[in-house]
Each structure stands twice: as C-alpha cells, then as structure tokens.
Amino acid sequence: MKKWISFVGVGLLCLPLLFNVQALEVLKLKVFDAFVQTPDPTGFFVTLDITETDVSQAGGWPFPRQDLAKIQNNLIKAGAMGVGWVVAFPEADRFGGDETFARSLASIPSVLAMFESNTGVVPPTTGTVILGKGADGIPASGVIVNTDILRKATNEGIAAARVDVDNLVRRMPLLMQTNTGWAPAFGTEVLKILSNTDTYIIRTEQQQIAGIKVPNFGEIATDGLGRKWVSWVNTPRTTLDDMDVEGKFVFVGVSAKGVMPQIAVPTGLLYPHEVQAALTESLFFESPQIPGASLLYELLILVTVLLSAVFIIRMFGLVGTVVGIVGLGSITAAGGWYLITSNILIDVSYSLLSMILISVQEFYLRFNEQFKLRQLIKKQFEHYLDPRQVARLQDNPELLKLGGEKRVCTFLFTDVRGFTNLSEKLEPEEVTEIMNKVLTVQVQCIQAHGGMVDKFIGDACMAIFNAPLDLDEHEQRAVACARDMRTAIRMLQKELPEPIAIGIGVNTGPAVIGNMGSDTRFDYSAIGDAVNTAARLESATKEAGVDLLIGESTRTKIPEARFCKKMYVKGKKDALKVYTI
C-alpha cells in the first residue's frame, strides 16, 4: 500500500506540469526573472525622453511636426546615426508641418512606430524570405499606421508588447503575422536599417520559427512563434537639453504623464521607447531561450527528483535521509541555476517544491509505519520482556523478524505441582491469587535473566532465551533462571496457605521463531522439536523425582550439571539422557 501511495503521489505532482497550470507558469517565470542575467549596454543606443517639463513648455502634446523636425535635425547635428520615434502619427499635422518632418526623417535612417489596434489595417509585406515550410507567428489583426507622407519618407515597425500570464512583458516578437504576410517589429526594423538591408529571412523547422536572420548581421534565435526573450538592459538616457547622442541610435519617446502608458516588465515600469530600446539591445546578445522540448525536460527532472527522494527516504536512516534530501535539493537547485545562467530556461523550482511535498509524504508514511511497528512491538512484548529489551526492540525493529526465522534458543517450561488439590481446597478467588503470585515470581526471574515469557498455559509457563533479541550464554542464563525460580518459590511458600512446588524443564535447540496464528489473530512464539522436548522434560520431572531436568544439548554449557538418568519421553523413540542440578 505504501508503495502505491508513493507512486500515486508522484503521478499527482506531475499533473500540474502536464496541464500547464497558470500558477505553476507564474512561478516558473518569476524564477527566470530572478536568475536571468542582465548584460551591460552595447553602447550603440540611447533613449531620449520628452519630459513633463518639455511638454509643459511646448503647451502640450502632440508637438507640431515642425518642432519634431527640429528635434530630428538637432539629433543629426549632435551626431546621431539614426532615430527611432516610438510614437505614432496617424493624423495629419494641424499646422501643416508633415512635409518638413518627412524631409528630416528621410535625411537619416529613421523608424516610426506602429501600435497594435483593432483597425483591421495592416502594413504591406515587403522583403520577407521564408526558408523552410510555413510557420505561425504572433498574429497582428491591425495596427495604427502613420500618415502616408511620413510612411513614404521612412521605415515603420510594430511596437508590440504582449504580456505573459502574470501581465508582465518578457518576450517580444521580432516579426508579426498579418492576413497578408509578415510585418517587422520596431526593434527588428531598427536592426535592418542599421545593417543597411531591406530583407528579413525567416528560418523554420517542423513548422515552427527557428530563427530570424537580418543580412549583414546574422541569425537571431527565437522561440517557435518568433519571440525573443528581452534582456532588460539599462540603456543610457538623454534629454532634449543634453543631446548626448553622438554615434548612437536614438529611441525617442514621451515620458510626460498621461501621454504614453507605462509597460510592466520584470524590472519595473518602462515607457514604450525604453522597452523598444531594450528589445533592440537584446538582439546583440544571446538572450535566454525556452527550449522547444522544455516541458519534456522539466518532466524528466521532476520524475527523477521525486523518485530519488522516495528512494533516499526508504533506504537510509534519519541522518542519511536528511543529508540525502538536502544534497538532492542542492544538486537540483545548482543545476537549475546553471541552466538559467547559461541562457537555457528550464525551471526546477517546481521540482524542488514537489520534492519537499513528496518528502513530507514519505516521512509521514515511513515514521507512521515505524510508530505502528513500535506500538506492535510494545503490545507483543511489554508483558513478556524486560522494559529495556522492549525499548531496544522499538529502537531497532530490524532485530526482530516478525515473519519468522529459524534460530537456536533455550526453552524453559514450568508447571505447578499440586494445583488440582489446591483448587479443591480453596475458593477460586484464593486459587487465582496464589497462581498470580507464583507466576509473577517466575516472570520476574525470567526477565531478570534476559528471557522472554512466551505464554501461560493454565498453571504452566513457557519462556524463550535468545529470542527475539540475541542473548549471549542463553543456556547458562536459562539454567540460572531455573535455580532462581527454585529459591523464589521456596521463599514464597511462607506466604501461602498451602504448600506448592514447580517442575522445570530446560532444553536447547533450533526452532522457528516468529508470529504464529491466523491473519486476524497471532502471537509471537516458537515451534520445533527442541520446544516440545523442553515441555516433555518438565513433565518428566515427576518420574525422575527432581524439580529440574536439563536436556543434553543444554548440559554441554553447564559443567556442574550431573547425569540423572536415561528416560523415554513422549514423542521420542529413543531414550534421552537427562541432567539436573
């Protein structure tokens, strides 16, 4: 049952991973956020903020296009190698400055932003080459396009920022799929004009996007939908007053309140031009990548960790288990950290959490089983063994083979002489009291010498020496116990209204020791010829005229034992040599 519970637990813990539970996806993304390294800026880019102060001085936003042309020209004079306006201009300038702004845009490599919208309008597909079979990307149902005069003067790119399940932006498409083909993302268009090319190459594998290549730059690895994990580079900033842009491509955006919405990313809130700058910076780095088979890898790690935890808890002791579980968790965490910092986004956090849960379950199963075993041992032996021996068995259950084992033991049988006469003369209550006293002193002697009281059969008692625990010199201990019983009974005589005596038989030999009985009722006992012989020797004490008979196998360890006689006992074909002290 315990094994099945463990396997069921492992299976249940795999289900959230298989069914892509949202909470698990959020956990995974948060782990990636914590360990993904942020590279230093490339030095090729800068962001220019049109601040709250700038907007107030100009009398509000939007600026006249002639003013935007002045900003563009000033950037050119300051040495900018290109300008990206992360702003859309869908309507004509009310002051008639579109032509002026268009000329300034055309004088230097420039890009205007298009923002996603449900307009149904999509930009035309140009310069797209697909290597391989077709593939699906992130769809764009429509965009806000710029006025015709501006579109014709410069380049455009979609400034898309799709959120993950926790509403944070981490992955951004380099190309978006429209109903007519493909449209470039803003950052990709920036890279295209800086590379002095007008072509994109989409490479596909197994009907998924494998990478996007910009000639004169190289291939950029993406996920199957053409997205790249953004490295949130802290791109340098400048203002209209500073214009520190020499030799850099400038991302222009508005940071004045109420103009452009901020976008939530793992590092905080960023304005759209800051997000597009980070995406473009990321194109120059080997950004983290979620492998296509990440689910399979994470599932294999999960199952391996869980089964290893179950094995450790079942096979080792408490100290070994703690060391093993801590070591397993440390190795798993270190491996996960290595993968993430190597830009392979495979999450092990759920494996670690599941390892804790399965460990709690296994600890409970194991120690609950041990608790039940301790209670069983106590129930079976507390009345028949010395408390110290019971405690030893509870602490070391492996010393006890409850299923049965063959071992050499010394067996001692006693029987009260004159019990029938005693029963006839006294009331039942008095007989019971006397028998309790007689049996009590016997039990005390047995336990004092390390033996186990196996059972009481009316006025008879059976004891085992060398089971369930190993007992050195068990032959000598059994005989010593018999001697002490003699003395104890003689002393007890002073308290009894009627004389009483006992017969004792001691024999050594192999026997099967363990739980005997049915599935519903059983007792720890012994069966075998040596047991039967000990019982027969006790019965033969009457015939021999002594109160103690010792079997020949026991006598080999008792040099002081003297030969008594040869006797035939029940169940034995040949006469036995018996001894006494």
Secondary structure as UniProt FT lines:
FT   HELIX           2..18
FT   TURN            19..20
FT   HELIX           22..35
FT   STRAND          45..50
FT   HELIX           52..58
FT   HELIX           65..77
FT   TURN            78..79
FT   STRAND          82..85
FT   TURN            94..95
FT   HELIX           98..106
FT   STRAND          110..116
FT   TURN            118..119
FT   STRAND          128..131
FT   STRAND          138..139
FT   STRAND          143..144
FT   HELIX           148..153
FT   STRAND          155..158
FT   TURN            165..166
FT   STRAND          171..173
FT   STRAND          175..178
FT   TURN            179..180
FT   STRAND          181..185
FT   HELIX           186..194
FT   TURN            195..196
FT   STRAND          200..205
FT   TURN            206..207
FT   STRAND          208..214
FT   TURN            215..217
FT   STRAND          218..221
FT   TURN            224..225
FT   STRAND          227..229
FT   STRAND          237..239
FT   TURN            240..242
FT   TURN            246..247
FT   STRAND          249..254
FT   TURN            257..259
FT   STRAND          263..265
FT   TURN            266..267
FT   STRAND          268..270
FT   HELIX           272..282
FT   TURN            283..284
FT   TURN            292..293
FT   HELIX           294..315
FT   HELIX           318..341
FT   TURN            342..343
FT   HELIX           349..381
FT   TURN            382..384
FT   HELIX           387..395
FT   HELIX           397..399
FT   TURN            402..403
FT   STRAND          405..417
FT   HELIX           419..425
FT   HELIX           428..448
FT   TURN            449..450
FT   STRAND          452..457
FT   TURN            458..459
FT   STRAND          460..465
FT   TURN            472..473
FT   HELIX           474..492
FT   HELIX           493..495
FT   STRAND          501..517
FT   STRAND          522..527
FT   HELIX           529..544
FT   STRAND          548..550
FT   HELIX           552..555
FT   TURN            556..557
FT   TURN            559..560
FT   STRAND          562..567
FT   TURN            570..571
FT   STRAND          576..580
//
